[in-house]
Amino acid sequence: MRHHLVVNLQPIGMVYEVMDRRLRAPEPNLAEVHESAHKINGFARAALNSCLDIVTWLAPEEGMLTTAGEGVRECLGLVASSLAFRGYALRNEVPAHPREVRRSAIRNVLTAALIHITDENQPPGEIVLNAEPTPAALVLTLTLRPTQGDLGFSTEDGYRRLEWCDVEALAEAESVGSKREGGQRLQLAFPWAIA
């Protein structure tokens, strides 16, 4: 989350450096300086919107919905770098689907399931996400396949490993069905939002 909070602030610092150099010129081009100031304003707005969105991971907005594809992309975007450093690749095979699920449900449960499956299995591995829409729910399947290659960085966990009971508790709180088939395959059933 920290990375997602600061990534949109980086362009502001770079534009500031360019603007500072331009202002130090013997005869600054004020049009270029004005253009840089305008860019900083745009980047600051984008950074604010991004930060507000990140805050909703910690304090979910009631009733917010997302499509299956967008919800999966959000979760994978949050954990992809961390999992890659730990020796896990992610493959998203979730097809686009117009129906929506509760955003907090997919964020909390899918992210916990991704962390759990990597806590339970040794790297290297590839996590494949598939989805099957049913009349009542979006059924997401996470399958971890052991691979050959980079083991990632061996570091001590900075958190308590997530157990299956933790994922089940989150799923129950979000009214999401959960099922584990061995240690390398999980199914999550996210009820469709009522239109």
C-alpha positions, -999 to 999 in steps of 0.1 A, spaced: 0 0 0 29 23 8 41 20 -28 7 28 -42 5 59 -19 38 74 -31 39 63 -67 18 92 -79 39 117 -60 71 109 -79 61 129 -111 55 159 -89 91 158 -76 105 154 -112 85 183 -126 96 204 -96 132 197 -104 127 207 -141 109 238 -130 136 247 -105 163 245 -132 142 266 -155 138 293 -129 176 294 -123 183 302 -159 195 338 -165 163 346 -183 136 320 -174 110 312 -199 79 319 -179 56 301 -203 76 268 -196 75 275 -159 37 281 -160 33 248 -180 53 230 -153 32 245 -125 1 234 -143 14 199 -146 22 198 -109 -14 208 -102 -27 179 -124 -3 154 -108 -13 166 -73 -50 160 -81 -42 125 -94 -21 117 -63 -49 129 -40 -75 107 -58 -51 78 -57 -45 83 -19 -82 86 -12 -88 53 -31 -60 36 -11 -77 47 21 -108 28 10 -88 -4 14 -86 4 51 -120 20 56 -143 6 28 -170 28 14 -204 11 21 -222 -1 -10 -193 3 -35 -193 -22 -64 -168 -33 -89 -168 -56 -119 -151 -89 -115 -122 -80 -138 -115 -47 -122 -117 -61 -87 -92 -88 -96 -69 -63 -113 -70 -41 -82 -61 -70 -58 -33 -83 -81 -19 -48 -85 -16 -44 -48 2 -77 -41 20 -85 -74 53 -69 -66 55 -84 -31 46 -119 -44 71 -116 -72 99 -108 -47 88 -139 -28 91 -161 -59 55 -162 -71 41 -152 -105 5 -143 -111 -15 -151 -142 -49 -135 -145 -73 -155 -167 -105 -139 -154 -126 -129 -184 -144 -96 -186 -179 -97 -172 -203 -68 -168 -220 -79 -136 -207 -64 -103 -197 -77 -68 -191 -58 -36 -158 -41 -38 -149 -46 -2 -156 -83 -5 -133 -89 -34 -106 -67 -20 -106 -84 15 -112 -120 6 -92 -123 -27 -62 -105 -12 -63 -127 19 -66 -158 -3 -36 -148 -24 -15 -142 7 -27 -174 23 -19 -196 -7 17 -182 -9 21 -186 29 11 -222 26 33 -232 -3 70 -229 -10 83 -209 -40 87 -208 -68 52 -210 -81 26 -195 -104 -9 -186 -92 -35 -188 -119 -68 -170 -114 -99 -183 -133 -135 -173 -130 -168 -188 -138 -199 -167 -136 -229 -186 -122 -265 -173 -118 -259 -165 -81 -222 -156 -79 -188 -151 -95 -167 -182 -86 -130 -174 -86 -105 -202 -86 -69 -197 -74 -46 -225 -84 -9 -226 -73 13 -245 -96 49 -252 -85 74 -240 -111 112 -242 -117 133 -211 -113 138 -181 -90 130 -188 -54 126 -151 -47 142 -133 -18 143 -154 14 133 -130 41 116 -135 74 79 -128 73 70 -93 85 35 -106 95 18 -136 110 11 -161 83 -25 -162 72 -42 -195 79 -72 -209 60 -94 -202 90 -85 -164 86 -96 -165 50 -128 -183 60 -135 -157 87 -131 -128 62 -152 -147 36 -180 -153 61 -179 -116 72 -183 -106 35 -209 -133 27 -185 -150 3 -184 -187 -2 -150 -204 3 -137 -238 -3 -102 -253 -2 -91 -283 -23 -58 -293 -8 -32 -266 -2 -29 -254 -38 -64 -247 -50 -90 -223 -35 -125 -213 -46 -142 -181 -37 -179 -174 -46 -187 -137 -46 -224 -131 -47 -235 -107 -75 -246 -73 -64 -284 -68 -67 -292 -45 -96 
